Amino acid sequence: MKMPKKIAAVDIGASSGRVILSELNDGILSLAEIHRFENTLRSDDVFGHQCWDLDFLEGEMRKGLAIASKKGPLASVGVDTWGVDYVLLDENLERIGPAVSYRDHRTDEMMEAVFARIPRQEIYRRTGIQFLQFNTLYQLAATARQHPEWLARARHFLMIPDYLHFRLSGALSNEYTNATTTQLFNLDQNDWDADLLAVAGLPKEMMMRPVEAGTVLGEMHSLHGGDAIKVIAPATHDTGSAVAAAPLETEDEAFISSGTWSLMGIESKVPFADAAALAVNVSNEGGVERRYRILKNIMGFWLIQRVRKELGSPDHAGLVTAAADEVPWRSLINPQDARFLNPVDMTAEIQAFCRETGQPVPESAGALSRCIFDSLALSYRRVKEELETLRGRPVTRIRIVGGGSRNDLVNQLCADACGVPVTAGPIETTALGNVCVQMIALGQLSGLDEARTLVRRSFPLTEYTPRQCVPEGVWDHFQSFSALPAQEGQA
């Protein structure tokens, strides 16, 4: 597995982006962060939508790659980002309209409008994707209603990482793992669903058949002379990349890709898209080597990120310490409630939820943080039990990967709430998965199993075992929140 050239991973999340450089020495894989930049939502001056600044993101990506190339020749580069958001191009390959964010409120009430044309059960049967109001299907339906002229001019549909790959290589493509997040991809047909595309306002003739993760899309010119650099599509959905590098060892282990969102699930060779799966609203997202990610989106550290900002950006570690000193399970929220997707004031919204449900209202920074952390841990337990019911077997271990795996308090609370051992790490699994899929494409790894063995060998992991049980009254109280309106991101 000798690697003469380095591999660059461009990993852009909903709050920040990085360019990561990988190197393999003596069978150990290492990563180095070359360039980091913020990714901030901006209000569009013309339409007032909450949007991503794609020109800024492309500029920072290129800046990072230029720095990386000075460290030595690059074999390849691949881009992963968050899912569901997209770019429309016209016949001249120019962007149409701004890149509107999934957190924009244009999709409010759009789910019901779509269900009036295709029933909810039928959409799930076709796609197996969790119902969330910001899915691409509902974003496009909102565009068809609010800006039909954009769709009339559109000739190409690209997800955000597809667009950045196009800017690097000139190649137009849709990558499979991200295409499946749209709720427009048909599980049985293994292609875009014509009826759902019609509801979304896109002709199927405009869509490209998605390529597999690990496809060499083209080349970009070397930044400092020498050979051209291959542009390889990794699992372009960041969760797809994170799960590819999650150090799973058995089929009875669950994963949590923990960051702005907590994506919790299992890996499966077959989808779960029956009535029982619909009842608990799980997603069947495409993965590397066609291994399905049976998962649920949980409103993760977005909650504490917003509260922290509203508190004047105190040190995150200090908030964790303050939370650890608070009374456990005192105040809880349902992180899945749509009210927490993008409120004007997250702190006030959390306090209002507690007030409305007859709980003590968290006032201090520690109490607010503890409320969020306890609620996340109980959300993990709920999803764990749903997954166990679907598969008919218990989950024996949970592996928390990503930036959130550094939060010792939440990791321990997860072990306590779920009653199983928790393994935390690696932190940079999204970039790791991005790199590993590129290595597979380059012939440096045989496949996903060898990649995970390399990850376990190269990076330290931390173990947490259950210490105390959650009181039944607390669990029953939390469960009652699921009966409240507007849960699961439904308007």
N, C-alpha and C positions, 0 to 999 in steps of 0.2 A: 504493500500500500504506500509506496513511495510517491510523494507528490512534489515534482520539481517546481511547480508554480503555485502561487497562492490563489485562494478563492475568495471573492468578495461577496458578502451578503448585505443587501440593502433591506433593512427591516424598519418599516414605518408603521407606527401605531397611531391611535387616535389622539395622542397627546404629545408624542415625541418620535423622532426617527434617529436611526443610527446607520452608519456604514461600518461593518465588521469585517475584519480580515482574519482568515483562518490559516493555520499552519499545522502540518503533521510531522512530528519528529519522534522516532523510535516507538511508533505505535500509539502515541499520545496526541490527541487533537487539542489545540489551543485556539482561543479566540482573542483578538485584540480590537478594542473599540477605537476606530480611527477618527470618526467624526460624529458628533451628536448635535441635534438641532430640535427646536420646539416645533410642534405642529398645532397651530392655534386656529380655531374657528373664526371666521371673519364674516361680517354682515355685508352682503352684496349691495352696492350702492344703488343699483338700478331696480332690482326686484325685491330686496329686503330679506332674501333667504340667508340662512346660515350655511356658509360654504367653505370649501378647502381651497387653499391657494396653490394650485398645481404648478404654476411657474416657480414659486418659491421652493416647493418640494423638489422639483426637478433640478433647480439650481443647487440646492444643498446636496442632493444625491451626486451630482456631477462634481461638486467641490470635494466630497468625501472620496469619490473614486480617483480623483486626481491625486489626493494625498496618499491613498492606498497604493497607487501605481508607482509612487516614488520609493516604496518599500521593497520593490522587486516586481518582476513580471507577473501579470495576472493571467490565470488560465481561463477564468470565467467569472460571470457576475449574474446574480438573480435577485429579483425584487419580490418581497411579500408585504402586504398591508392588511388592514382590517377588511372585512367583507362588506357586501351589499351595495356599496356606493359605486357609481359608474360615470362614464364619459361618453358623450355622443359626438361623432365626427361627421362632417358633411362630405360631399363628393371630392372636395379638395383636401381632405384629411385635416381640416381645421375644426377646432372645438366649437360646439354649439351650446351657448349658454354657460353659466357657471357650474362648477362641480358641487352640487348641493349635498350637504351632509345629512346622514341618517338622523341626526338630532334636530333637524329642522322640523317645525310643526306642520309642514304641508301635508303630512300623511295622517293627521288627525281625522278620524272618521272615514278614512279611505277603505279600511277593511270591509266595513258594511257595504260600501258601494260595490266592491269587487264581489262579495258574497252574493249580492243580488243577481249577478250574472253567472257565476259558477259557485255552487254551494261549497261551504267550508270543508265538508267531508270529502268532496270530490277533489278539491285542491290538494288535500293531504294525501289522498290515495295516490294521486299522480306524483307528488313531489316528496312526500315524507318529511317536510320541513316544518319546524316549529313556527307557530303563528306569532309574529312580532310585527308591530305596526310599521316598523321601518324597513321591512324586507323590500328588496328591489321591486317586486311585483307591485307593491302599494306606492312606492316612490314613482314608478313609471305611470301608474294610473293617475296619480296626482299631477304629473307633468302633462298627461293627455288632457286633463281637465283645465289646468291653469295656463299651460304654454303649448298648445297643440302645434304651433308653428315650429317649435324645436323638433318635434317628432317628424313633421312633414319634410324637414330638410335633412334628417338623419339618414346616413348610409352605412354607418358602422357603430356597433355597440361594444364598448370595452369597459371592463372593470378597472379600478384605479391601477393595480399593478400591471395589467395588460397595457394600459396607456403608457406607463413609464417604460415598459419593455419596448413598446413601439418607438418611443422617443430615443431609446438607446440603439435599437437595431433597425428600425424601419419596418419591422415585421408586425402585421396585424394578427392577433390571436386572442382566443378565450381559453383560459386554463381551467381544467376540470374541477379542482377542489373549490375554487372560488365561484365557478358557474353554479355549483349545486347550492350555494347559499342564497341564491336569488329568489327561490320559490317559483322558478320558471323552467326548471330542468326536470324532465320526466324520468322517473326511476326505471320504468319498464322499457321505455324506448331508448334509454341511454342517450338522449339528445334533448334539445329545447322542445318544449311543449307548444304546439302551434296555437291551441285554444287559449292558453294562458298568455302567450305573446300577443294575441289579438286583443285580449282584455287590457293588456298593458300598452297597446298602441304601436307595437312593433311587428312588421311582417317577418315571417320566419326566413324568407329569402335573404334578409339582411344579416342573419346570424351565422356565425362560423361554428362548425362542429368543434367542441372543446378538445384541446390537446391534453395529453397526460402530463402530470407532474414529472419533470425530468426531461422534457422535450427541449432540444437545442433549437432555439427560435431563429438565430442569426448571429451576426457578429457586430461588434463595435470596434472602431479603430483604436489601436493602442494609443494611450495618452502621451507616451514618451518614446515613440518609435517601437520597433520590434513587431512581434506577431500580433495579429488581431485577437481580440478577446471574445470568447464565446458568450452569448447571451442565452442563459438557460432558465426556463420557467421552473422554479421550485414548486412546492405547494404554495401557491401565491396567496391563499388565505392564511393569515398568520396563525390561526389555530391549527390549520392543517400542517404547517411547518412545525409548530410546537409539539403536536402529538407525534409527528414523525420522529422527533428526538426524545420523546418521553421515555425514560428507561424501563418500560414495561417488560415484565418477565413472564407473566402468566395471563391467561384470558379472564381470570377472576379479579384482576386489578382494575380499578377505575383511575381516571386522571382528572385533575383540575388544572387547566391552563389559567393561571391567576395573574390578573393585571387590572386594567381599567374594567374589563369584564372578567367574570369567572365562568369558564366554559368547562362544564363537568360532564363526563361521560365514560363510555367504554368503547373499545374497538371491536368490530364484528365483521365477519366475512359476508353476512347477509343483513339486509335492512330490516327494521322494525317499523312497519307502516300500517298496522292493522288498527282496529277500533280501540284496542287497549292502549296502543301507542299514542293515538290521537287524544285519548282521554287525559293523558298526562302531558301532552304537547311536547314530545321529544323531537329532535331533529335527526335526520339521517344525512349527514354531510359527507361528501365524497372525500376519501383520503388517499394517501400514497399507496400504490399497489392495489387500488380498488378495495381497501379496507375501510368500511364505513365507520364514521365517527357518530355513535349514537349518543347524543348529548343534549344538554339544555344550556341556554344562555342565562346566566344569573348576573344581575346588576352588581358588579364586583367593587373594586376599589375606586371606581368613579365616585361613589358616595363620599368616601373619606377625602378624595382629591378635591371635591367641590367644597366640603365643609372646611377643610384645611385652608383653602383659598379665602373663604369667607371670614376665617378667623385671623387673617393676616399672614398666612403661610408660615405657621410655626414649624419647628423641626418635626419631621414625621416620627422619628424614633422617640421623641418626647411625648407625642400623642399616644404611642403604643404603651409607653411606660405609665402614663397617666391612666390609660384605659385599664391596665392590669391592676391598678389600685382601687378600681371602682367595684361596687357590688355587682356580681354577675347576674345575668338574666333579668335585670330589673326593668328595663325598657326595651321593647322590640319593635321592629318594623317588618313589613313584607318587601324585601328589596325588588321583587318582581312587579310591584305596582307601577303602572305607567306614570303615576305622578312624580316618580323619581327619575324619569328619563332625562329631562332637561328643564327643571323648574327654575324660576327666576331666583329663588333663594332656597338652596337645599336644606340649610339649617332650619329655617322656618317650616319647611315642608315635613321634615322629620319630627319636629316638635308638634306640628299640627296632627300628624298621624297618631302620635302617642296620646295626645289630648283627646282625640276623637274616639280612641279605643280604650279610654279609661285607665291609662297607665301613667306612672310618674313621668313628667316632662323633663328630658335631659337638658340641662342648662350649661354646664361647664364643658370645656374641651374634652376632658377625660370621659365624662358621662356620654357625650355625643359619640365619641369614638367607640366606647364600649358597646353602646347600642348598635352601632353598625357592625362591629366585629362579631358580637353574639348572634345577630340576625343572619350574617353570612354563614356562620357555622351551622345554624339550624336549617338554612336553605340547603346546605350541602347534605345534611341528613335527609331532608325531604327528597332530594333528587336521588340519593343513594337508594332509598327504599323503593322509589319508583322504578329505578333500573333493575333492582333485584326482582321485583314483581314481574317485569317484562321478560327477563331472561330466565326466571325460574331457578336462580341460583344466587347464593350470597356473594357480595363483594368482600374480598378478604383483605384488601389493602388499597389505600388511596395514595396516589403519587401527585404531589403538588409541584408544578413546574412554573417557570416564569418569574417575573419580578416580585410577585406577591409571595413567593416561597421564602422570602427573607423575613416575613413577619412571623416571628416565633409564637406570639400570642395566638394569632389566628390558626396557625398550624396545630397548636395544642388544643385549641377549642374545637377544631375539626375532628381530631382524634377522639376527644371527649364526647362530642355530639354524635359522631358516627359509630363509636365503639369498635373501631378497627385501627391498626397501626397506620401511621401516615409517614411517608417518605418525602422529604422536601429537597428540591433541586433536580437538575441544574437550574440556574437563574436564566441563562441566555438560551433557553430551548428553542425559541422561535428562530433565532439566527443559526443555531446549531442544526435544526431541521432543514433550513434553507441550504446550508453548506452541505449537509449529508446527501440531500437529493441531487445537488450538483455533482458531488463525488460519485454517486451512482451513475449519473449520466456520462461522466468522464471515464467510467470503468474502474474507478479506484475503490469502490465498494460493491459487493455483489448484490446487495439489497437492503431492505429495511431492518431485518434481523441483525445483520452484521453491523449496520449503522448504530443500532441501540447498544450492542455489545461494546462498540468503540466509545460511545457516550458514557456508559457505566464505568469503563476503565479510565476515562480521562478526567472525570469531574467528581468532586466530593458530594456525598448525599448525607442528609441529616434525618435521624429517625425520631419519631414521637409515638409514644404508646398512650392509650387511654388512662387517665388518672382518676376521673370522677364522672359519674353519670349526670345527665341533665334531668332535673326533677320532672316527673310526669306532668305536673300542673303547668310547668313552663312549656313543655312540648305541646300539650293540648291547646294552650293559649295561642302559641305561634301557629298551630294548624288552623285555628279558627280564622286567621287572616285570609286564608285561601278562598274563603267564601265571600270575601268583600268584592265589590265591583271593581272593574278596571284592572284586574290582575293579569299577569302574563303578557303585559304590553298591549293588551287589547283595549281599544278606545271605548 
